[in-house]
Amino acid sequence: MALYPKTLFYLMGDRGLLLEFGDEISHEVNGKVRRMALAIQNEAIEGIVETVPTYRSLLIIYNPLTLPLEELKKRLQKIERGFQEIPFPEPKLTRIPAVYGGAYGPDLEFVAGYHHISQEEVIRLHTSKPYFIYMIGFMPGYPYMGELPEALITPRLKTPRLSVPKGSVAIAQKQTGIYSMESPGGWQIIGRTPVELFDPGRESPALLQMGDLVQFYPISEEEFHDWNSQSA
């Protein structure tokens, strides 16, 4: 079962309410998360401070002094009954350059060996299709995207790294992602992008948004350095 027949509600402290829509990562479940988030945004309900969408759930941060819990639940259930007609915005496709392998992709060799294919084939497969952004999380601007081609599905590292460089392009299971800043991490690092994914000075700090698409394309190490020099 992917999509629950009835949305589940979980209290998250005294200011949070979690709505869980399903038990699998799927377009159907994620679509309901996105549609509910859009519907709540359109309603502009006084007392709702923030919504935090994920793969299969939606966290509502609210002010209980303005909007009591039971009233919030009633409002959300009413919204859910009538939101089916809300259209999604047309997805934006962002092309992301990446230099693969070597010091920039220390796990590319492992991934190739794991699947008994060449490193060039790993790169070809990874850049062969656009990826759907299921959510932004873990750190500001980090996109969780899927799904990888079947031939690239790879387990996480057995022991996470203490430090992964900013811009690292990674895969784990059916997902691919980009580390928007230096961080510990347990995904397989196959490349790195010079693109700045998160900039607090921009009008929209996160470059990528939930529901949009990303297509990777390979660049050389020289192009990587040129890109950084031009943006410095």
C-alpha positions in Angstrom: 0.0 0.0 0.0 1.4 3.4 -1.0 -1.3 6.0 -0.4 -3.2 5.6 2.9 -7.0 5.5 2.6 -7.1 8.1 5.4 -4.5 10.7 6.3 -2.8 10.1 9.6 -2.2 12.9 12.2 0.7 12.9 14.6 1.4 15.5 17.3 4.9 17.0 17.1 5.3 18.9 20.3 2.9 21.7 21.2 3.3 23.6 17.9 3.6 20.9 15.3 1.2 18.6 13.5 2.4 16.0 11.1 0.2 14.8 8.3 1.3 11.4 6.9 -0.2 10.4 3.5 1.5 7.1 2.7 4.2 4.5 3.5 6.2 4.6 0.3 8.3 7.0 -1.7 6.1 7.4 -4.8 4.8 10.1 -7.2 1.3 9.5 -6.0 2.1 10.0 -2.3 4.4 12.9 -3.0 1.8 14.5 -5.2 -0.7 14.5 -2.4 1.9 16.1 -0.1 2.6 18.9 -2.7 -1.1 19.4 -3.4 -1.9 19.7 0.3 0.9 22.2 0.8 -0.3 24.3 -2.1 -3.9 24.2 -0.9 -2.9 25.4 2.6 -0.8 28.1 1.1 -3.8 29.3 -1.0 -6.0 29.3 2.1 -3.6 31.5 4.0 -5.0 30.3 7.3 -4.3 32.6 10.3 -2.3 30.6 12.9 -0.4 28.4 10.4 3.2 29.6 10.7 5.0 27.3 8.2 4.6 24.1 6.2 7.4 21.6 5.7 6.8 19.1 2.9 8.7 15.8 2.7 8.6 12.7 0.6 5.4 11.4 2.1 4.3 13.7 4.9 3.7 17.4 5.7 4.6 19.1 8.9 2.4 22.0 9.9 3.9 24.5 12.4 1.1 26.5 14.0 0.4 28.9 16.8 -2.0 27.1 19.2 -3.0 30.4 20.9 -4.4 31.6 17.5 -5.5 28.3 16.1 -6.4 25.5 18.6 -5.4 21.9 17.6 -8.9 20.6 17.0 -9.8 23.6 14.9 -6.6 23.1 12.9 -7.5 19.5 12.2 -11.0 20.4 11.0 -9.6 23.0 8.7 -7.1 20.6 7.2 -9.6 17.9 6.7 -11.9 20.3 4.9 -9.0 21.4 2.7 -8.1 17.8 1.9 -11.7 17.0 0.8 -11.7 19.8 -1.8 -8.1 20.2 -3.1 -8.2 17.6 -5.9 -8.6 20.3 -8.6 -5.6 22.4 -7.6 -3.2 22.3 -10.6 0.5 21.9 -10.1 2.7 24.6 -11.6 4.7 23.6 -14.7 7.9 21.9 -13.5 11.1 23.9 -14.2 14.0 22.0 -15.6 17.5 23.0 -14.3 20.6 21.6 -16.0 23.4 21.0 -13.5 27.0 20.6 -14.7 29.1 18.0 -12.8 32.7 16.8 -13.1 32.7 13.0 -12.4 35.3 10.8 -10.7 38.8 11.3 -9.4 39.0 13.6 -6.3 35.6 15.0 -7.2 33.8 11.6 -7.3 35.8 9.2 -5.0 33.0 6.5 -5.1 32.6 6.4 -8.9 35.0 3.5 -9.1 33.2 1.6 -6.5 29.8 2.2 -8.1 31.1 1.0 -11.4 32.6 -2.1 -9.9 29.5 -2.8 -7.9 27.4 -2.9 -11.1 30.2 -4.5 -13.3 30.1 -1.6 -15.7 32.6 1.1 -16.7 32.9 4.4 -15.0 32.0 6.0 -18.3 28.7 4.0 -18.3 27.9 5.2 -14.8 28.3 8.7 -16.0 26.2 8.1 -19.1 23.4 6.5 -17.0 23.5 9.2 -14.4 23.2 12.0 -17.0 20.7 10.1 -19.2 17.4 11.4 -17.7 15.9 14.3 -15.7 15.3 13.6 -12.0 12.2 14.7 -10.1 12.8 16.7 -6.9 10.8 15.0 -4.2 11.8 17.3 -1.4 14.4 19.8 -0.1 15.8 18.8 3.2 18.7 17.5 5.4 20.4 20.9 4.9 19.3 24.2 3.2 18.9 23.7 -0.5 19.7 19.9 -0.6 17.5 18.2 -3.2 16.3 14.6 -2.8 15.7 13.4 -6.4 14.7 10.2 -8.2 14.5 7.8 -9.5 17.9 6.5 -10.6 18.1 4.1 -13.6 17.8 0.5 -12.3 21.4 -0.2 -13.3 22.6 2.5 -10.8 20.7 1.6 -7.6 23.5 1.4 -5.1 23.6 1.0 -1.2 24.8 3.8 1.0 28.3 3.8 2.5 28.7 1.4 5.4 30.4 4.1 7.4 29.4 7.8 6.6 32.1 10.3 5.9 32.7 13.0 8.5 33.0 15.6 5.8 31.6 15.8 2.2 32.6 18.8 0.1 29.9 21.3 -0.9 28.6 20.6 -4.4 29.2 16.8 -4.2 26.8 14.8 -6.4 25.8 11.6 -4.7 23.6 8.5 -5.1 22.1 6.1 -2.6 19.5 3.4 -3.2 17.1 4.9 -5.9 18.0 8.5 -5.1 20.4 11.1 -6.2 21.2 14.4 -4.5 23.6 17.3 -4.2 25.3 18.5 -1.0 24.5 22.2 -0.9 27.2 22.8 1.7 30.0 20.8 3.4 28.6 18.2 5.7 28.9 14.7 7.0 27.2 12.2 4.7 26.7 8.5 3.9 25.9 8.6 0.2 28.1 7.4 -2.7 29.9 10.5 -4.1 30.3 10.2 -7.9 31.0 13.9 -8.9 30.8 17.5 -8.0 29.1 20.6 -9.4 30.3 24.2 -9.2 26.7 25.5 -9.1 25.7 27.3 -5.9 22.6 25.6 -4.6 21.9 27.8 -1.6 22.6 31.5 -1.3 20.9 33.5 1.5 21.5 36.7 -0.5 19.2 35.6 -3.3 15.6 36.4 -3.4 14.9 32.7 -3.5 17.9 31.3 -1.5 17.4 27.7 -2.7 18.2 27.2 -6.4 16.0 24.1 -6.7 12.4 23.6 -5.6 10.2 20.6 -4.8 8.3 19.4 -7.8 10.9 20.6 -10.4 13.3 18.6 -12.5 17.1 18.4 -12.7 19.2 17.1 -15.6 23.0 16.5 -15.0 25.5 16.9 -17.7 29.3 16.1 -17.6 32.0 18.8 -17.6 35.8 18.6 -17.5 37.9 19.5 -14.5 39.1 22.6 -16.4 35.5 23.7 -17.0 34.8 23.1 -13.3 37.6 25.5 -12.3 36.7 28.0 -15.0 33.1 28.1 -13.6 34.4 28.8 -10.1 36.8 31.5 -11.3 34.0 33.3 -13.2 31.6 33.2 -10.2 34.3 34.3 -7.7 
